[in-house]
Amino acid sequence: MNTERRLLPFFLLTFALSWVVFIPPFLDWIGVPTPIGGPGYNGFANFISTFGPLFAAVILLWRDGGWRSALGLLKSGFDFRIRPLLLGAAILLPVATAWVASSLVSATGIDTLPGSMVPQDLGYPAAIWLVPAFLSMMVFGGGQEEFGWRGYAQRPMQTALGFAGSALALGAIWGLWHLPLWIVPGDPHVYIPFPVFVVFTMAFSVQMLWLFQLSGYKLAVPWIMHGVQNTVLIVFPVYRLDAAGPQTGLFVYVGLNILVAGLILLASARDRRGA
């Protein structure tokens, strides 16, 4: 099956499965009352939409190769035979960018960021609380998207577009896919300028592909990295949950991610020239 015939159905099905649940919030957003809208439904829509890429990949693999093919994708995520250095990089890179951004903002006073969202009265070390939080992010809070984005779409896109083109294109599509969150009242994404968010997903996509490729395309790498990235912002929030002025802390964070992605792209281009 050629790349276009494989990827176009995946992206169309992913967007359809994820966006259809946002029809009631969209109708409410444009002033059309619906019987199933409201905060409860919005929370459900936010949750179930994150499974769109995974569901789309499983459906298409089942269609083309049966359940064995679909289960093969799911099983591939549990192959943790990864070099410790790469596993450490997948964990530490998103932690480092959030920590550096938060520290720079605090040291310079250019913005006032919210404090850590880790509960302060746990009665036990916060690291223990973060373990189930991280696992939840991997399974329910966004990490599971990687079975579709990197597990299904990345490698055929890389074959067609190369390292830089596939990473940036998939990152842009991944960012665009989040668009309905900007019409959901109370969702924290509404405080992030949408173009800035898309730039971030493009930069982070480069970082994930870099480690994904170095690992021999072990899906556990982007799966873990995505889960860590979503978890670390609980510890080091990089943007304010208000609309009072520019989100300077967020710009610092995204700028650091662009810097890291840029260095990776430069190194990748140099390696290709030297090959």
BAKOL-242082 format. One record per residue: residue number from 1; residue in one letter; x, y, z of N, C-alpha, C in turn. Coordinates in steps of 0.05 Angstrom, whole numbers, plus 5000, padded with zeros to 4 digits. Atoms other than C-alpha are relative to their C-alpha. Layout:
% BAKOL-242082
  pos  code   npx   npy   npz  capx  capy  capz   cpx   cpy   cpz
  NUM     a     X     Y     Z     X     Y     Z     X     Y     Z
...
% end
This chain:
% BAKOL-242082
  pos  code   npx   npy   npz  capx  capy  capz   cpx   cpy   cpz
    1     m  5017  4976  5000  5000  5000  5000  5018  5025  5000
    2     n  4983  4976  5001  5030  5068  4980  4994  5018  5024
    3     t  5002  4983  4977  5040  5122  5031  4975  5016  5001
    4     e  5024  4983  5000  4983  5167  5009  4975  4984  5007
    5     r  5024  5017  4995  4932  5110  5010  4999  4991  5029
    6     r  5000  5008  4972  4954  5092  5080  4995  5023  5018
    7     l  5001  4978  4982  4960  5160  5111  4975  5017  4999
    8     l  5024  4983  5002  4900  5198  5083  4977  4988  5015
    9     p  5022  5011  4983  4849  5148  5112  5005  5003  5030
   10     f  4994  4998  4972  4886  5150  5178  4994  5028  5011
   11     f  5005  4973  4990  4884  5225  5185  4971  5008  4999
   12     l  5029  4994  5002  4812  5231  5161  4985  4986  5022
   13     l  5014  5015  4979  4789  5177  5209  5007  5010  5027
   14     t  4992  4989  4974  4829  5205  5267  4985  5026  5006
   15     f  5014  4975  4995  4800  5274  5259  4970  4996  5003
   16     a  5029  5005  4998  4729  5246  5248  4993  4989  5027
   17     l  5006  5012  4974  4732  5202  5310  5003  5019  5023
   18     s  4994  4982  4978  4761  5256  5354  4982  5025  5000
   19     w  5015  4974  5001  4722  5317  5329  4970  4996  5002
   20     v  5029  5003  5000  4653  5286  5324  4989  5004  5028
   21     v  5010  4997  4973  4647  5287  5400  4999  5029  5008
   22     f  5000  4972  4993  4658  5362  5400  4977  5015  4986
   23     i  5023  4987  5013  4594  5376  5359  4983  5015  5020
   24     p  5016  4984  4981  4553  5394  5421  5014  5024  5011
   25     p  4986  4975  4991  4607  5441  5449  5002  5021  4978
   26     f  4999  4980  5022  4613  5473  5380  4974  5014  4997
   27     l  5026  4987  5003  4539  5484  5375  4995  5019  5022
   28     d  5003  4982  4977  4539  5514  5444  5017  5025  4996
   29     w  4982  4978  5005  4598  5558  5424  4988  5020  4981
   30     i  5012  4982  5019  4559  5587  5366  4972  5009  5008
   31     g  5025  4991  4990  4497  5597  5408  4976  4982  4995
   32     v  5022  5018  5005  4456  5536  5389  4997  4981  5024
   33     p  5002  5017  4976  4429  5501  5452  4998  4971  4992
   34     t  5001  5029  5004  4438  5426  5456  4993  4986  5026
   35     p  5008  5013  4975  4409  5376  5506  5022  4985  5014
   36     i  4979  5016  4987  4475  5341  5520  5026  5016  5004
   37     g  4976  4983  4996  4523  5400  5527  5005  5003  5030
   38     g  4994  4993  4972  4552  5429  5591  5027  4988  5009
   39     p  4974  5008  4990  4614  5417  5634  5004  4970  5001
   40     g  4997  5029  4998  4601  5343  5645  5005  4988  4973
   41     y  4996  5011  5027  4595  5328  5571  5027  5009  4989
   42     n  4974  4989  5010  4655  5373  5555  5023  4984  5010
   43     g  4979  5016  4989  4698  5333  5602  5002  4973  4987
   44     f  5000  5025  5014  4676  5269  5569  5011  5003  4972
   45     a  4990  4996  5027  4690  5297  5500  5030  5003  5000
   46     n  4971  4997  4998  4760  5319  5520  5014  4973  5004
   47     f  4987  5026  4993  4775  5250  5548  4999  4981  4976
   48     i  5003  5021  5021  4747  5206  5492  5013  5008  4974
   49     s  4988  4991  5025  4775  5249  5436  5029  4993  4998
   50     t  4972  5006  5001  4846  5233  5457  5006  4972  4989
   51     f  4996  5027  5010  4835  5161  5435  4997  4998  4969
   52     g  5005  5001  5029  4821  5181  5362  5023  4988  4984
   53     p  4977  5012  5015  4892  5167  5335  5004  4970  5005
   54     l  4997  5029  4994  4896  5100  5371  4978  4984  4986
   55     f  5023  5015  5012  4826  5078  5349  5003  4999  4969
   56     a  4998  5000  5029  4839  5100  5277  5021  4980  4990
   57     a  4978  5019  5007  4905  5061  5274  4991  4971  5002
   58     v  5009  5028  4995  4873  4998  5303  4980  4992  4979
   59     i  5021  5006  5020  4813  5002  5256  5013  4994  4973
   60     l  4988  5003  5026  4856  5010  5194  5018  4976  4999
   61     l  4983  5024  5000  4906  4956  5214  4982  4975  5000
   62     w  5018  5023  5001  4848  4909  5228  4988  4996  4972
   63     r  5012  5001  5027  4817  4926  5161  5020  4987  4980
   64     d  4980  5008  5020  4882  4913  5123  5014  4974  5007
   65     g  4984  5024  4993  4913  4856  5163  4987  4983  5021
   66     g  5014  5016  4980  4862  4829  5213  5009  5008  5028
   67     w  4994  4993  4972  4866  4829  5289  5029  4996  5007
   68     r  4972  5004  4993  4937  4802  5289  5016  5025  4994
   69     s  4986  4975  5007  4961  4865  5254  4994  5022  5020
   70     a  5008  4980  4981  4921  4910  5301  5013  4995  5027
   71     l  4988  5006  4974  4946  4874  5363  5030  5003  4999
   72     g  4972  4996  5002  5016  4877  5336  5009  5029  5007
   73     l  4994  4972  4993  5014  4953  5341  4999  5004  5030
   74     l  5003  4996  4971  4989  4950  5413  5023  4987  5015
   75     k  4978  5014  4987  5042  4899  5432  5026  5014  4997
   76     s  4974  4987  5005  5097  4940  5401  5006  5022  5020
   77     g  4995  4979  4980  5087  4994  5453  5012  4990  5025
   78     f  4991  5012  4975  5106  4946  5508  5028  4987  4996
   79     d  4972  5009  5004  5175  4930  5479  5018  5020  5013
   80     f  4983  4982  4984  5219  4963  5531  5030  4993  4998
   81     r  4971  5007  5003  5285  4935  5505  5013  5025  4987
   82     i  4990  4974  5009  5313  5006  5500  5026  5005  5016
   83     r  4975  4993  4986  5383  5029  5516  4994  5020  5022
   84     p  5006  4982  4977  5383  5063  5584  5004  5029  4994
   85     l  4995  4972  5007  5413  5126  5555  4977  5013  4985
   86     l  5022  4990  5015  5356  5134  5506  4975  5003  5017
   87     l  5023  4999  4982  5304  5118  5558  5003  5024  5019
   88     g  4996  4977  4983  5335  5170  5604  4996  5026  4985
   89     a  5004  4976  5016  5335  5221  5548  4970  5005  4995
   90     a  5029  4997  5004  5261  5208  5534  4986  5012  5025
   91     i  5012  4990  4975  5246  5223  5607  5011  5028  5007
   92     l  4987  4976  4990  5296  5279  5621  4997  5024  4981
   93     l  5002  4977  5018  5289  5321  5558  4975  5017  5005
   94     p  5023  4983  4994  5217  5344  5570  5001  5012  5028
   95     v  4998  4989  4973  5232  5352  5644  5019  5024  5000
   96     a  4980  4979  5000  5294  5394  5630  4989  5026  4987
   97     t  5010  4976  5014  5259  5442  5581  4980  5015  5018
   98     a  5020  4988  4982  5201  5454  5630  5014  5013  5024
   99     w  4986  4989  4977  5249  5463  5689  5016  5025  4994
  100     v  4984  4977  5008  5295  5510  5652  4982  5024  4995
  101     a  5018  4978  5006  5237  5552  5627  4989  5012  5026
  102     s  5011  4990  4974  5205  5556  5696  5021  5015  5016
  103     s  4978  4987  4985  5272  5573  5728  5008  5027  4989
  104     l  4993  4975  5013  5288  5627  5677  4979  5021  5006
  105     v  5022  4981  4995  5220  5659  5686  5000  5010  5029
  106     s  4999  4993  4971  5225  5657  5762  5024  5018  5006
  107     a  4975  4985  4994  5297  5684  5762  4999  5028  4989
  108     t  5000  4974  5013  5283  5742  5715  4975  5016  5007
  109     g  5024  4986  4993  5213  5759  5739  4984  5010  4977
  110     i  5014  4990  5024  5188  5767  5668  4971  4991  4999
  111     d  5028  5009  4999  5123  5730  5684  4996  4988  5028
  112     t  5007  5012  4974  5087  5703  5745  4985  4974  4994
  113     l  5011  5026  5007  5075  5629  5736  4986  4988  5025
  114     p  5013  5014  4977  5028  5587  5779  5020  4980  5012
  115     g  4983  5019  4986  5060  5542  5830  4994  4971  4991
  116     s  5004  5028  5006  5066  5467  5825  4972  4991  5007
  117     m  5027  5010  4995  4999  5432  5820  5000  4973  5014
  118     v  4998  5024  4984  5025  5372  5859  4988  5006  5028
  119     p  5012  4995  4974  4983  5368  5923  5022  5003  5022
  120     q  4979  4994  4980  5023  5397  5982  4996  4985  5026
  121     d  5006  5013  4974  4990  5358  6039  4997  4969  4997
  122     l  5002  5028  5006  5003  5287  6014  5006  4982  5024
  123     g  4992  5017  4978  5037  5261  6076  5020  4978  4992
  124     y  4979  5018  5010  5086  5222  6032  5014  5014  4977
  125     p  4985  4985  5021  5138  5241  5979  4984  5004  4974
  126     a  5015  4993  5024  5110  5276  5918  5007  4982  4977
  127     a  4992  5018  5022  5149  5228  5873  4981  4976  4999
  128     i  5018  5022  4999  5102  5173  5896  4973  5007  4987
  129     w  5025  4990  5012  5041  5215  5875  5004  5002  4970
  130     l  4995  4995  5029  5074  5229  5807  5000  4974  4984
  131     v  5000  5025  5016  5080  5156  5788  4973  4993  4989
  132     p  5026  5006  5012  5005  5142  5781  4991  5023  4982
  133     a  5007  4978  5018  4997  5212  5751  5012  4996  4973
  134     f  4987  5005  5025  5048  5195  5698  4987  4976  4985
  135     l  5013  5023  5013  5017  5126  5684  4973  5008  4989
  136     s  5026  4991  5010  4949  5160  5677  5003  5016  4975
  137     m  4995  4985  5024  4978  5209  5627  5008  4983  4977
  138     m  4992  5018  5022  5008  5152  5587  4976  4985  4989
  139     v  5022  5018  5009  4944  5111  5584  4975  5016  4993
  140     f  5025  4986  5004  4888  5163  5587  5004  5030  4993
  141     g  4997  4971  5002  4919  5233  5584  5016  5010  4977
  142     g  4986  4990  5024  4950  5238  5515  5022  4981  4990
  143     g  4979  5018  5008  5006  5187  5515  4991  4979  4980
  144     q  5011  5021  5017  4961  5135  5482  4997  5009  4971
  145     e  5001  4990  5028  4957  5181  5420  5023  4989  4984
  146     e  4976  5007  5015  5027  5158  5402  4998  4973  4985
  147     f  5004  5024  5015  5002  5090  5379  4990  5007  4971
  148     g  5008  4991  5027  4971  5129  5321  5020  5018  4987
  149     w  4982  4981  5012  5017  5188  5310  5027  4988  4993
  150     r  4974  5011  5005  5085  5156  5317  4999  4971  4992
  151     g  5001  5029  5006  5064  5083  5315  4990  4993  4973
  152     y  5012  5006  5026  5023  5085  5252  5009  5019  4977
  153     a  4996  4981  5021  5037  5149  5214  5029  5009  4995
  154     q  4974  4987  5002  5109  5170  5228  5018  4987  4979
  155     r  4981  5012  5018  5149  5119  5189  4993  5002  4971
  156     p  5006  4995  5028  5111  5122  5124  5003  5030  4992
  157     m  4995  4972  5006  5113  5198  5129  5030  5006  4997
  158     q  4971  4996  5003  5188  5195  5140  5011  4989  4974
  159     t  4992  5011  5026  5196  5151  5079  4994  5020  4978
  160     a  5009  4982  5021  5159  5202  5038  5013  5028  5002
  161     l  4992  4972  4996  5184  5268  5069  5027  5003  5013
  162     g  4975  4998  4986  5249  5252  5104  4996  5007  5030
  163     f  5001  4995  4971  5267  5266  5177  4986  5026  5006
  164     a  5010  4973  4992  5254  5341  5181  4971  5003  4990
  165     g  5026  4996  5011  5194  5342  5134  4978  4985  5014
  166     s  5020  5017  4987  5158  5284  5168  4995  5009  5028
  167     a  5003  4992  4972  5171  5309  5239  4984  5026  5001
  168     l  5014  4974  4999  5147  5380  5224  4972  4997  4990
  169     a  5028  5004  5010  5087  5358  5182  4983  4986  5019
  170     l  5017  5015  4980  5063  5307  5233  4996  5017  5024
  171     g  5003  4982  4978  5075  5358  5288  4978  5021  4995
  172     a  5020  4980  5007  5032  5409  5252  4972  4987  5000
  173     i  5026  5014  5001  4976  5358  5240  4991  4994  5029
  174     w  5006  5006  4972  4980  5337  5313  4990  5024  5014
  175     g  5009  4975  4987  4974  5409  5335  4972  5008  4991
  176     l  5026  4993  5011  4916  5423  5288  4977  4983  5011
  177     w  5019  5019  4990  4880  5361  5314  4989  5009  5027
  178     h  5009  4990  4973  4875  5396  5383  4981  5023  4998
  179     l  5015  4975  5003  4836  5455  5354  4974  5001  5016
  180     p  5026  4997  4985  4767  5438  5385  5003  5007  5029
  181     l  4997  4993  4971  4796  5447  5455  4998  5030  5004
  182     w  5001  4971  4996  4797  5522  5442  4971  5011  5000
  183     i  5028  4991  4998  4721  5524  5440  4986  4989  5026
  184     v  5012  5012  4976  4711  5486  5506  5005  5019  5023
  185     p  4996  4982  4977  4699  5534  5564  5015  4986  5023
  186     g  4985  5011  4977  4748  5524  5621  5023  4982  4993
  187     d  4977  5017  5007  4797  5481  5582  5025  5018  5001
  188     p  4976  4983  4998  4868  5506  5598  5012  5008  4973
  189     h  4988  4993  5026  4886  5506  5524  4990  5028  4991
  190     v  5011  4974  5009  4843  5569  5515  5019  5023  5007
  191     y  4982  4979  4992  4898  5609  5549  5026  5000  4984
  192     i  4977  5002  5016  4950  5587  5499  4994  5009  4972
  193     p  5005  4992  5028  4953  5623  5431  5003  4975  4982
  194     f  5000  5025  5015  4936  5568  5382  5024  4998  4981
  195     p  4976  5003  5017  4993  5584  5332  5024  4992  5016
  196     v  4977  5007  4983  5042  5580  5390  4999  4971  5007
  197     f  5003  5029  4994  5014  5512  5409  5009  4983  4977
  198     v  4992  5016  5024  5023  5486  5338  5030  5001  4996
  199     v  4971  4999  5002  5095  5511  5337  5013  4982  5020
  200     f  4989  5018  4979  5107  5474  5402  4997  4970  4991
  201     t  5003  5028  5008  5078  5408  5375  5019  4993  4977
  202     m  4981  5005  5022  5122  5415  5313  5028  4996  5012
  203     a  4974  5002  4988  5184  5426  5356  5003  4974  5017
  204     f  4999  5025  4983  5167  5369  5404  4999  4975  4983
  205     s  5001  5023  5019  5152  5323  5345  5028  4994  4990
  206     v  4972  5005  5009  5224  5333  5321  5015  4985  5022
  207     q  4986  5013  4978  5250  5314  5390  4992  4971  5003
  208     m  5010  5027  4997  5206  5252  5393  5010  4982  4978
  209     l  4991  5017  5023  5225  5228  5323  5030  4994  5003
  210     w  4971  5004  4997  5299  5238  5339  5005  4976  5018
  211     l  4995  5022  4981  5296  5191  5400  4986  4974  4990
  212     f  5014  5023  5011  5245  5145  5366  5018  4986  4979
  213     q  4983  5011  5021  5293  5135  5307  5025  4988  5013
  214     l  4976  5011  4987  5354  5126  5352  4995  4974  5015
  215     s  5007  5024  4985  5317  5072  5391  4995  4976  4981
  216     g  5008  5021  5018  5305  5032  5328  4970  4999  4996
  217     y  5029  4997  5002  5233  5057  5326  4985  4983  5020
  218     k  5014  5012  4978  5213  5029  5393  4978  5020  5009
  219     l  5023  4982  4995  5143  5058  5404  4999  5009  5030
  220     a  5000  4992  4971  5154  5059  5480  5013  5027  5004
  221     v  4985  4975  4997  5201  5118  5470  4981  5025  4997
  222     p  5019  4977  5001  5150  5170  5444  4977  4997  5019
  223     w  5022  5004  4981  5096  5139  5487  5008  5010  5028
  224     i  4990  4990  4974  5137  5151  5550  5005  5030  4999
  225     m  4993  4971  5002  5162  5219  5526  4975  5017  5000
  226     h  5025  4985  5000  5091  5243  5512  4988  5001  5028
  227     g  5011  5002  4973  5068  5219  5580  5015  5018  5019
  228     v  4984  4983  4982  5126  5254  5615  4995  5029  4994
  229     q  5004  4972  5007  5115  5319  5577  4974  5010  5012
  230     n  5026  4991  4988  5042  5322  5599  5001  5000  5030
  231     t  4998  5001  4971  5061  5303  5670  5017  5022  5012
  232     v  4981  4981  4988  5119  5351  5680  4988  5028  5002
  233     l  5012  4974  4998  5075  5411  5667  4982  5003  5025
  234     i  5013  4999  4974  5039  5393  5731  5019  5010  5021
  235     v  4979  4992  4981  5104  5403  5768  5011  5027  4994
  236     f  4989  4975  5009  5131  5461  5728  4981  5014  4980
  237     p  5019  4987  5019  5071  5499  5699  5015  5023  4986
  238     v  4985  4980  5015  5097  5544  5644  4982  5022  4988
  239     y  5018  4978  5009  5035  5587  5630  4979  5005  5021
  240     r  5020  4992  4981  4983  5624  5669  4972  4992  4990
  241     l  5028  5007  5007  4910  5602  5671  4983  5025  5001
  242     d  5015  4976  5002  4886  5672  5655  5008  5013  4973
  243     a  4995  4986  5025  4885  5720  5596  5011  5028  5005
  244     a  4990  4974  4992  4919  5778  5632  5029  5004  4988
  245     g  4974  4994  5012  4975  5799  5585  5012  4976  4985
  246     p  4988  5022  5015  5022  5757  5542  5010  4978  5018
  247     q  4990  5023  4985  5041  5688  5564  5030  4997  4996
  248     t  4971  4999  5004  5115  5703  5570  5013  4974  5008
  249     g  4988  5025  4991  5131  5640  5608  4996  4978  4979
  250     l  5005  5019  5021  5099  5599  5553  5018  5005  4976
  251     f  4983  4994  5023  5139  5635  5500  5029  4991  5005
  252     v  4974  5010  4992  5203  5619  5538  5002  4970  4996
  253     y  5000  5030  5002  5184  5546  5542  4999  4991  4971
  254     v  5002  5008  5028  5165  5541  5469  5026  5007  4986
  255     g  4975  4992  5012  5228  5579  5450  5022  4980  5006
  256     l  4980  5020  4993  5271  5528  5487  4996  4974  4984
  257     n  5006  5024  5016  5236  5471  5451  5007  5004  4971
  258     i  4991  4994  5027  5248  5505  5385  5030  4998  4997
  259     l  4970  5001  5000  5322  5512  5403  5009  4971  4999
  260     v  4993  5028  4999  5327  5438  5420  4994  4987  4973
  261     a  5007  5012  5026  5290  5418  5356  5019  5010  4978
  262     g  4982  4989  5020  5334  5465  5315  5027  4987  5000
  263     l  4974  5014  4997  5398  5433  5342  4998  4972  4989
  264     i  5004  5027  5010  5370  5364  5326  4999  5000  4969
  265     l  5002  4998  5030  5352  5385  5254  5027  5006  4988
  266     l  4974  4994  5010  5421  5415  5244  5018  4976  5001
  267     a  4983  5024  4998  5455  5352  5269  4991  4979  4980
  268     s  5011  5020  5019  5409  5309  5226  5009  5007  4972
  269     a  4992  4992  5027  5425  5350  5164  5030  4996  4996
  270     r  4971  5005  5002  5500  5346  5179  5006  4971  4996
  271     d  4995  5029  5003  5496  5271  5187  4993  4990  4972
  272     r  5007  5007  5027  5461  5265  5120  5021  5008  4980
  273     r  4979  4990  5018  5515  5307  5086  5025  4983  5003
  274     g  4975  5016  4995  5569  5264  5118  4997  4971  4993
  275     a  5005  5029  5006  5536  5198  5099  5011  4993  4973
% end
